[in-house]
């Protein structure tokens, strides 16, 4: 169907223009109404978002992260959030994530929402490799986001907490020195916060029942040590905060207790906060309490 309707030849030119205007302006008018209906605060927030930055590829697919800048009072530090639950990394519009990043943005931090290849196709070692690449990419491009590459923090919960600890430890195979990029700063973070993280995967890899619920845990047993942050603790690890609920039945609090003991033994600046009555996944007041400790930790170790 033609966009323009031809007016009869006996109509005056003015009438012909009216026909064309009616046809052309309806979609434009609707678009204008949509633009004018946007809340100014929403528009400002959207302008601070850089979505789907590609940090690598695998199997023909892009690996991405989103950048969310604070509206004002930027402090020059960046916080990576590990988008991971059960080592599944789901996508959602970055503008809809303020319920768990808003407090961090309000504190002046630039937030990076980092995604990795998800299970069941990809396993835990794949996720670790992906997020290590993401840190290196962010480190190399941090200044373009207004962030000091030497002031990057990372946090996450459960599988995301596990990946956060792996980035903090930043080592290769057990017994080996950190790789060259980790030594030079690239691929390593300056502070870590981990909520209810599994820290030793050796006993749970390929476990019947558990691996069915979490297929990311199905991989060769000999790789389990490589992806167990407990076995990578060393004296040069960054300041690390662990937060765990004492009613967690999925990842027992003993995991964080074991990890904090190893960090203290290695003289790593670290702390452990227990939230009484909290299970796996913080909600309501427990979530606010955890976020408050998280922000204080990153302020202390990335901005002071």
C-alpha positions in Angstrom: 0.0 0.0 0.0 1.5 3.4 -1.0 2.3 5.8 1.9 1.1 8.8 0.0 -2.5 9.0 -1.4 -2.9 10.9 -4.6 -5.6 13.5 -4.5 -8.0 13.9 -7.4 -6.7 16.4 -10.0 -9.7 18.7 -9.4 -8.7 19.3 -5.8 -6.8 22.4 -5.0 -3.1 22.0 -4.0 -3.9 23.0 -0.4 -6.3 20.0 -0.1 -3.7 17.7 -1.5 -1.2 18.8 1.1 -3.8 18.1 3.8 -4.1 14.5 2.6 -0.4 14.0 2.7 0.0 15.7 6.1 -2.7 13.5 7.7 -1.0 10.4 6.4 2.5 11.5 7.4 2.0 13.0 10.8 0.0 10.3 12.6 3.0 8.1 13.3 5.2 11.1 14.0 2.6 12.5 16.4 2.4 9.2 18.2 6.2 9.1 18.5 6.2 12.7 19.8 3.6 11.9 22.4 5.7 8.9 23.6 8.8 11.1 23.8 7.0 13.8 25.8 5.5 11.3 28.1 8.9 10.1 29.4 9.6 11.2 32.9 12.6 13.5 33.0 14.2 11.4 35.8 13.8 8.3 33.7 15.4 10.0 30.7 18.3 11.1 32.8 18.7 7.6 34.2 18.6 6.0 30.7 21.3 8.4 29.6 23.6 7.0 32.3 23.3 3.5 31.0 25.6 1.9 28.4 24.0 -1.5 27.6 25.4 -4.7 26.1 29.1 -3.9 26.0 30.7 -6.9 24.3 33.8 -8.2 26.2 34.3 -11.4 24.3 32.7 -14.1 22.1 32.2 -17.9 22.5 30.5 -20.3 20.1 29.4 -17.4 17.9 27.7 -15.6 20.8 28.6 -12.3 22.5 29.6 -12.0 26.1 28.3 -8.7 27.5 28.1 -6.4 30.5 26.1 -3.2 31.1 27.5 0.0 32.6 25.3 2.0 34.9 26.8 5.4 35.9 25.6 7.3 39.0 23.4 10.3 38.2 25.9 12.6 40.1 28.5 12.5 42.8 30.6 9.8 40.9 33.5 8.8 43.1 35.6 7.2 40.3 35.3 3.7 41.6 33.6 0.8 39.8 31.7 -2.2 41.2 31.2 -5.4 39.2 28.0 -7.3 40.0 28.1 -11.0 39.0 24.8 -11.6 37.4 24.6 -15.3 38.3 22.3 -17.6 40.2 23.2 -21.3 40.1 25.8 -20.2 37.5 22.9 -19.1 35.2 23.3 -15.6 34.0 20.0 -14.1 33.0 19.4 -10.9 31.0 17.1 -8.1 32.0 16.8 -4.5 31.0 19.5 -2.6 32.9 17.1 0.2 33.7 15.0 -2.4 35.7 17.9 -3.4 38.0 17.9 -0.4 40.3 16.2 -2.4 43.1 19.5 -4.1 43.8 22.0 -1.6 42.4 20.3 1.7 43.3 22.0 2.1 46.7 25.4 1.5 45.2 24.8 4.1 42.5 23.5 6.6 45.0 26.8 6.1 46.9 28.6 7.3 43.7 29.8 4.0 42.3 29.6 3.0 38.6 28.1 -0.4 38.4 29.0 -3.1 35.8 26.4 -5.9 35.4 28.6 -8.8 34.2 27.0 -11.8 32.5 28.7 -15.1 31.7 27.9 -18.2 29.6 25.1 -20.1 31.4 24.4 -23.6 32.4 23.5 -26.2 31.3 25.5 -25.5 28.2 28.4 -24.0 30.1 29.9 -25.2 33.4 31.5 -23.5 36.4 35.0 -23.4 34.9 33.5 -21.7 31.8 31.8 -19.1 34.0 35.0 -18.4 35.9 36.9 -17.9 32.6 34.2 -15.6 31.3 34.2 -13.2 34.2 38.0 -13.1 34.3 37.8 -11.9 30.7 35.2 -9.3 31.7 37.4 -7.9 34.5 40.3 -7.5 32.1 38.1 -5.8 29.5 36.7 -3.4 32.2 40.2 -2.7 33.5 41.4 -1.8 30.0 38.4 0.4 29.3 37.7 1.8 32.8 38.9 5.3 32.1 36.4 5.7 29.2 33.6 5.1 31.8 35.1 7.6 34.3 36.5 4.8 36.5 39.9 4.3 38.0 41.0 0.8 36.9 42.8 0.3 40.1 39.6 0.9 42.1 37.4 -2.0 40.9 35.3 -4.0 43.4 33.1 -7.1 42.8 30.1 -8.6 44.6 27.5 -11.3 44.1 25.4 -13.8 45.9 25.6 -17.6 45.9 27.1 -18.5 42.6 27.8 -14.8 42.1 29.5 -14.8 45.4 31.6 -17.7 44.4 32.7 -16.0 41.2 33.4 -12.8 43.1 35.8 -14.7 45.4 37.4 -16.3 42.3 38.1 -12.9 40.9 39.6 -11.8 44.2 41.9 -14.8 44.4 42.8 -14.4 40.7 45.1 -17.5 40.5 45.7 -20.1 37.9 45.9 -23.8 38.7 46.3 -24.7 42.3 50.0 -24.2 43.4 50.8 -21.8 40.5 51.4 -18.1 40.7 48.8 -15.7 39.4 49.0 -15.1 35.7 50.8 -12.1 34.2 47.6 -10.0 33.8 46.6 -10.6 37.5 50.1 -9.6 38.6 50.0 -6.4 36.6 46.6 -5.5 38.0 44.5 -6.5 34.9 42.0 -9.1 35.7 42.2 -8.5 39.4 39.9 -6.5 41.7 40.7 -4.3 44.6 37.9 -5.3 47.0 35.3 -8.2 47.3 32.0 -8.7 48.9 30.4 -12.2 48.7 27.0 -13.2 49.9 26.5 -16.8 51.0 29.1 -18.2 48.6 30.1 -21.8 48.0 33.9 -21.8 48.5 34.9 -25.5 48.0 33.3 -27.2 45.1 35.3 -30.5 45.4 32.7 -32.4 47.5 29.7 -31.3 45.4 30.9 -31.7 41.7 28.9 -34.4 39.9 26.9 -35.2 43.0 23.6 -37.0 42.2 20.6 -34.9 42.8 22.6 -31.7 43.3 24.1 -31.7 39.8 20.7 -32.3 38.4 19.4 -29.1 40.0 22.7 -27.3 39.1 24.0 -28.7 35.9 26.9 -26.3 36.0 28.4 -28.6 38.5 28.8 -31.4 36.0 32.4 -31.2 34.9 35.6 -33.3 35.3 36.4 -33.7 39.0 40.1 -32.7 38.5 38.9 -29.2 37.6 37.0 -28.7 40.9 40.1 -27.5 42.8 40.8 -24.8 40.2 37.3 -23.3 40.7 37.3 -23.6 44.5 38.3 -20.1 45.9 39.2 -21.6 49.3 42.2 -23.3 47.7 43.4 -20.0 46.1 43.7 -17.8 49.2 47.0 -16.0 49.5 48.4 -13.0 51.4 48.0 -10.6 48.4 44.3 -11.2 48.1 42.2 -8.0 48.2 40.1 -6.9 51.2 37.2 -9.4 51.4 33.9 -9.3 53.2 31.6 -12.3 53.6 28.0 -12.0 54.6 25.9 -15.1 55.3 22.6 -16.0 57.0 22.7 -18.6 59.8 19.5 -20.3 58.5 20.9 -21.0 55.0 20.0 -24.6 54.1 21.3 -24.5 50.5 24.8 -23.1 51.1 25.6 -23.8 54.8 27.2 -21.0 56.7 30.1 -23.3 57.4 31.3 -22.4 53.8 31.8 -18.7 54.8 33.2 -19.7 58.2 35.9 -21.9 56.5 36.7 -19.1 54.0 37.1 -16.4 56.6 39.4 -18.7 58.6 41.6 -19.2 55.5 41.6 -15.4 54.8 42.6 -14.5 58.4 45.3 -17.2 58.4 46.8 -15.6 55.3 46.6 -12.1 56.9 44.1 -10.9 54.3 42.1 -7.8 55.3 38.7 -9.5 55.8 35.5 -9.6 57.8 32.6 -11.9 58.3 29.0 -10.8 59.1 26.3 -13.2 60.1 22.7 -12.1 59.6 20.6 -14.0 62.2 17.6 -15.9 60.9 18.4 -15.2 57.2 18.2 -18.0 54.7 19.6 -18.3 51.2 18.9 -15.0 49.5 18.4 -11.8 51.6 15.1 -10.0 51.5 13.4 -7.1 53.2 15.4 -5.7 56.1 18.1 -8.4 55.7 18.7 -7.2 52.2 19.0 -3.6 53.4 21.4 -4.6 56.2 23.6 -6.6 53.8 23.7 -3.7 51.3 24.6 -1.2 54.0 27.6 -3.4 55.0 28.5 -3.8 51.3 28.5 -0.1 50.6 30.5 0.7 53.7 33.1 -1.9 52.7 33.5 -0.6 49.2 33.7 3.0 50.5 36.4 2.1 52.9 38.6 0.1 50.5 37.9 1.9 47.2 37.4 5.5 48.0 39.2 6.3 51.3 
